[in-house]
Amino acid sequence: MKNESVVDLIKDLTAKLSAVAEEFNGRVAHAADPAPTSTEPSETDLVEQAQAVLAERRLRRRFLPSELFHEPAWDMMLALFVSRDERQPMNIKALVSMSDAPVTTSQRWIEHLHKLRLIDRVIDPTDRRRVEISLSYDGEQAMRGYLRALLLR
């Protein structure tokens, strides 16, 4: 009887070890599988989307009166997102030209975007008349979120 209980224990232990080995092999095989491809847009995708939105906005101005689409702040935000990727500093003069609005209107929008903490302004230490404009962290995150949503819809 003692032999039977030892044999039963060995059989039971063998079955349990076999189950553990199968589980281990399954986990090893799963770990070796390549990670699933991400559906998250890349940085390049986001910049290309911003460029496409800017191009579409300019295109419609060729065919329709520009006062129908007067959103200088939005044009500036798009231009700043693209310029950030191109590592091109954007000064007020360049940003005003991107807004397709009068200088005073554009400057008011720049001030408003700054108050909303969507852009940062940095005075050039060598020429204090020159002010560099860039998206703030919050502005960049907002633009990324919007562009990502456009790509994933």
C-alpha positions as CSV (number, residue, x, y, z in Angstrom):
1,M,0.0,0.0,0.0
2,K,2.9,2.3,0.7
3,N,4.3,1.7,-2.8
4,E,0.9,2.7,-4.3
5,S,0.8,5.9,-2.4
6,V,4.4,6.8,-3.5
7,V,3.5,5.9,-7.1
8,D,0.4,8.1,-6.9
9,L,2.4,10.9,-5.5
10,I,4.9,10.6,-8.3
11,K,2.2,10.5,-10.9
12,D,0.5,13.6,-9.4
13,L,3.8,15.4,-9.2
14,T,4.7,14.5,-12.8
15,A,1.3,15.9,-14.0
16,K,1.8,19.1,-12.0
17,L,5.3,19.6,-13.3
18,S,4.1,18.9,-16.9
19,A,1.4,21.6,-16.5
20,V,4.0,24.1,-15.1
21,A,6.3,23.3,-18.1
22,E,3.5,23.9,-20.6
23,E,2.6,27.2,-18.9
24,F,6.3,28.2,-18.9
25,N,6.7,27.3,-22.6
26,G,3.6,29.3,-23.5
27,R,4.9,32.3,-21.7
28,V,8.3,32.0,-23.4
29,A,6.7,31.7,-26.8
30,H,4.5,34.8,-26.1
31,A,7.4,36.8,-24.9
32,A,9.3,35.9,-28.1
33,D,6.5,37.2,-30.3
34,P,7.1,40.6,-31.8
35,A,5.2,43.4,-30.0
36,P,2.0,44.4,-31.8
37,T,2.4,47.4,-34.0
38,S,1.3,50.6,-32.5
39,T,-1.6,52.5,-34.0
40,E,-0.4,55.6,-32.4
41,P,0.7,58.3,-34.9
42,S,4.4,59.1,-35.1
43,E,5.8,62.6,-34.7
44,T,6.3,62.7,-38.4
45,D,2.6,61.8,-38.9
46,L,1.5,64.7,-36.6
47,V,3.7,67.2,-38.4
48,E,2.5,66.1,-41.8
49,Q,-1.1,66.4,-40.6
50,A,-0.4,70.0,-39.3
51,Q,1.2,70.9,-42.7
52,A,-1.8,69.4,-44.5
53,V,-4.3,71.5,-42.4
54,L,-2.2,74.6,-43.1
55,A,-2.2,73.8,-46.8
56,E,-5.9,73.2,-46.9
57,R,-6.5,76.5,-45.1
58,R,-4.4,78.4,-47.7
59,L,-6.1,76.6,-50.6
60,R,-9.6,77.6,-49.6
61,R,-8.4,81.3,-49.4
62,R,-7.6,81.0,-53.1
63,F,-11.2,80.3,-54.0
64,L,-13.2,82.0,-51.4
65,P,-13.1,85.4,-49.6
66,S,-10.6,85.2,-46.8
67,E,-12.9,86.9,-44.3
68,L,-14.9,83.6,-44.2
69,F,-12.0,81.9,-42.6
70,H,-10.4,84.4,-40.3
71,E,-8.8,82.5,-37.5
72,P,-5.3,84.0,-37.1
73,A,-4.7,82.3,-33.8
74,W,-5.3,78.8,-35.3
75,D,-3.0,79.6,-38.2
76,M,-0.3,80.6,-35.7
77,M,-0.7,77.5,-33.6
78,L,-0.4,75.3,-36.7
79,A,2.7,77.2,-37.9
80,L,4.3,77.0,-34.5
81,F,3.7,73.3,-34.3
82,V,5.4,72.8,-37.7
83,S,8.2,75.2,-37.0
84,R,9.0,73.4,-33.7
85,D,9.6,70.2,-35.7
86,E,11.7,71.9,-38.2
87,R,13.7,73.5,-35.4
88,Q,13.1,76.9,-37.0
89,P,12.8,79.7,-34.5
90,M,9.6,81.7,-35.1
91,N,9.8,85.4,-34.4
92,I,6.8,87.7,-34.2
93,K,7.3,89.0,-37.7
94,A,7.3,85.5,-39.2
95,L,4.4,84.4,-37.1
96,V,2.3,87.5,-38.1
97,S,3.0,86.6,-41.8
98,M,1.6,83.1,-41.1
99,S,-1.6,84.4,-39.7
100,D,-2.8,86.2,-42.8
101,A,-4.2,89.0,-40.6
102,P,-3.2,92.6,-40.0
103,V,-0.2,93.1,-37.8
104,T,-2.1,94.7,-34.9
105,T,-4.7,91.9,-35.0
106,S,-2.0,89.2,-35.0
107,Q,-0.1,90.9,-32.2
108,R,-3.3,90.9,-30.1
109,W,-3.8,87.2,-30.8
110,I,-0.2,86.5,-29.8
111,E,-0.8,88.3,-26.5
112,H,-4.0,86.3,-26.0
113,L,-2.3,83.0,-26.8
114,H,0.4,83.9,-24.3
115,K,-2.2,84.7,-21.6
116,L,-3.8,81.3,-22.3
117,R,-0.3,79.8,-21.8
118,L,-0.4,78.2,-25.2
119,I,2.7,79.9,-26.4
120,D,6.0,81.1,-24.8
121,R,7.8,84.3,-25.7
122,V,11.6,84.6,-25.3
123,I,13.4,87.9,-25.9
124,D,16.6,87.6,-27.9
125,P,19.4,88.6,-25.6
126,T,21.5,90.0,-28.5
127,D,18.6,92.0,-30.0
128,R,16.0,92.9,-27.4
129,R,13.6,94.0,-30.2
130,R,13.5,90.4,-31.4
131,V,11.1,88.0,-29.7
132,E,11.1,84.3,-30.4
133,I,7.7,82.6,-30.1
134,S,7.2,78.8,-29.5
135,L,4.4,76.6,-28.4
136,S,4.4,76.1,-24.6
137,Y,4.2,72.7,-23.2
138,D,0.4,73.0,-22.8
139,G,0.1,74.4,-26.4
140,E,2.1,71.5,-27.8
141,Q,0.1,68.9,-25.9
142,A,-3.1,70.5,-27.1
143,M,-1.9,70.5,-30.7
144,R,-0.7,66.9,-30.5
145,G,-4.0,65.8,-29.1
146,Y,-6.0,67.5,-31.8
147,L,-3.7,66.3,-34.7
148,R,-3.7,62.7,-33.2
149,A,-7.5,62.8,-33.1
150,L,-7.6,63.9,-36.7
151,L,-5.4,61.0,-37.7
152,L,-7.2,58.4,-35.7
153,R,-10.8,59.2,-36.7
